[in-house]
Amino acid sequence: MDRFRTRKAFPTRGPLSLVLIVMMGTLCTWTLDGVFSEEGFEKVLVGHPQASGIMVLLEQEIRSALQDRGLEPAYQRFCAYSGRLLEESASGRGGELTGNCRLRWYDQMLRNPLAALSQAELFTRQLHQALLQGEGPFGLDLAFRMVREKLDLPSRKPFETPKIASPEEALDVLQNSLIEAHRHYGRALAPLLPEELTELVRQLEPVFVGQNRMGHTLADRPAGRRLCNLLEKLDRAELLVAAEALLPLTQAEFLQQLAQLPDQAGGAAPLENLPGVQGPLVRKIDTPVGTILIGGREKNQYHLDQMPEVCAVIDLGGDDTYLEGTASFSRPVLVIVDLAGHETYRASKPGVQGGAILGVSLLVDRQGNDTYLARDVAQGSAVAGVGILIDYQGDDQYVALRRVQGHGLAGLGLLLDRAGKDQYRGILWTQGFGAPLGMGILDDLDGDDHYYTGGYYLDTYPETPGYEGWGQGVGAGLRQVANGGIGLLLDGGGDDVYEYDYFAHGGGYWCGMGFARDFGGNDRRLGATLKAYDGSERREARFQRFGVGWGCHYGLGFLFDDQGDDTYGGTIMGLGMGWDDSVGLLADFDGNDRYEATGGLTQGVGAQAALGILFDYNGQDTYLGRSQGYAPPTNTYHPSLGAAGNFSFVIDYGGKDEYGCGAANNTITQRGTAGGFIIDRPHYDEIAPPASGK
């Protein structure tokens, strides 16, 4: 039975009043991190204007609640216990949990979970701001410098943006960028012995991709551990420098000057009948690192893997088709820039469409409603490399299978879609997924978008139905192989739909960290997927486990939603849920929201020594089911902590709310053990002023 202890909740708890904290947040938004004091960056404002102050309020609320119930010593024991686990595993004494491929930021966040809440909000907001800025020192360059810090790579100063005043100067920049990218790629591989490099070339795809049907580990774990040891030798900083050498190719001036290229070079007739190309070419340029092809404004078809010597394709217009186009050790750098038209990108091989395996790839599509069809390691994704896909305009479709749509393993994967109503569809390790030593980012800046992950491979829990999901802002390690990376799914606006199966949408697993944030619109988070991946009826009943702001097995997961009337779905173990020495947060800053996951351990629940938080700052909200803020009385995974290691919070400010468990508005209710809280308070603008003269 739940234990209810209820008392009135007053609106100004803690050392600072609610109003003052939120006002402070508005003032300090642009000064929390020195890197953002650069002139010009503050021109772009995103998200709830008081988000940082609201997060300060959340931390104060939790600390005050722990103090009121005498739980501060228990919370400190919980943090110290996490620290010991990290230290023991890093020294090889952690049993199944090891310290390989562990990132310092993750270590810091798990040791200080309450401080991590504001860090997560700040990082997601500032990264999205940088990507909104586009090209130049306050855009992609700044985003890459942020990535460096979080992936334990050396910092650097901002690049100087080259001035480009003519099409020929643009072509010079292209050649120089390609040469620099190749030079740094060679340096990245230099620490490897020849036999080690051969092993990576042969084994990366089958071990990390092709053999696998489950998300939490690999089919061949010993081989995966061996490859991870080699990837730690790889100079990942030089890999990132190789990709940064290509950033000038995303600048507006570069693209504008390329668009001025004539259909004929120097009066010569267009090139015809070049093997691998159907349609006219304007120019063919040989460079020390490969061939550059420039296609005309008519319809072209490029069979890219029939032209292994090609390192770059620039297409001036027309509805074009690109087939295959792998970036790998055989072709370590590949650039595709398409300036206009409705394009089709189609591939069956891995490492395509801004994807790379032991390589660096950039795909920029400037205009049109485009279709991207692939299988594995595609659409802004990388395994031991850097993959970037930037689509500027149009209603686009992204369809692929595994390690796709903003995925990074031992490197960086970035999919940036700047406008349009877009559809994303994948089945495993997708849509902002960070694997060991990697970061994966999917940021869709605008439009009503639809995201789908799962619906294909059966889940690995025999007692419950459903499918593997593993996507939409997830950072995850590989159990018995390596610690996890950092995954981010960011969406700038629009009324979006998110479909997801097991382990998805703002989650962290096995020493990984995942972040999902939607900055605007009325959004629906469905959990589980409505149909199978191919659009047919599901073979399994709809059931979803671990979704929407969750941490599992030493993971941290964060979900933020800034505006709109939103719905949050799932079945069990989600919606601000932590399990097994983990942290899960769901924070919704505005709107009348519905929390529809009704199964066990949902809606602000920490279990097996974990912290789970559901925080709704404003609106009239509905919480279905009965699990809100429930702290279980047992802790079988970590018995030395006992039930005092389970911390569960549902905190709601403002509006007339409905709780399935029966909790009342404007009260503080104990749920389960002393670590379980529902804290319901009026919003500061709902507080009646005192009567005159009193």
Secondary structure as UniProt FT lines:
FT   STRAND          6..8
FT   TURN            11..12
FT   HELIX           18..28
FT   TURN            29..31
FT   HELIX           34..37
FT   TURN            39..40
FT   HELIX           41..43
FT   TURN            49..50
FT   HELIX           51..68
FT   TURN            69..70
FT   HELIX           72..90
FT   TURN            91..92
FT   TURN            95..96
FT   TURN            100..101
FT   HELIX           104..111
FT   HELIX           113..133
FT   TURN            137..139
FT   HELIX           140..150
FT   TURN            151..152
FT   HELIX           167..189
FT   TURN            190..191
FT   HELIX           194..205
FT   HELIX           206..210
FT   HELIX           221..233
FT   HELIX           236..244
FT   TURN            245..246
FT   HELIX           247..250
FT   HELIX           252..258
FT   TURN            259..260
FT   TURN            266..267
FT   TURN            275..276
FT   STRAND          277..278
FT   STRAND          281..287
FT   TURN            288..289
FT   STRAND          290..295
FT   STRAND          301..303
FT   HELIX           304..306
FT   TURN            308..309
FT   STRAND          310..315
FT   STRAND          321..323
FT   STRAND          333..338
FT   STRAND          344..346
FT   STRAND          355..357
FT   STRAND          360..365
FT   STRAND          371..373
FT   STRAND          376..378
FT   STRAND          381..383
FT   STRAND          386..391
FT   STRAND          397..399
FT   STRAND          402..404
FT   STRAND          407..409
FT   STRAND          411..417
FT   STRAND          423..426
FT   STRAND          428..430
FT   STRAND          433..434
FT   TURN            436..437
FT   STRAND          438..444
FT   STRAND          450..453
FT   TURN            462..463
FT   STRAND          467..471
FT   STRAND          474..476
FT   TURN            479..481
FT   STRAND          486..491
FT   STRAND          497..500
FT   STRAND          502..504
FT   STRAND          507..509
FT   STRAND          513..518
FT   STRAND          524..525
FT   TURN            533..534
FT   STRAND          545..547
FT   STRAND          550..552
FT   STRAND          556..561
FT   STRAND          567..568
FT   STRAND          572..574
FT   STRAND          577..579
FT   STRAND          583..588
FT   STRAND          594..595
FT   STRAND          605..607
FT   STRAND          610..616
FT   STRAND          622..623
FT   TURN            628..629
FT   TURN            639..641
FT   HELIX           642..645
FT   STRAND          646..653
FT   STRAND          658..659
FT   TURN            660..661
FT   TURN            665..666
FT   STRAND          667..670
FT   TURN            674..675
FT   STRAND          676..681
FT   HELIX           684..686
FT   TURN            692..693
//
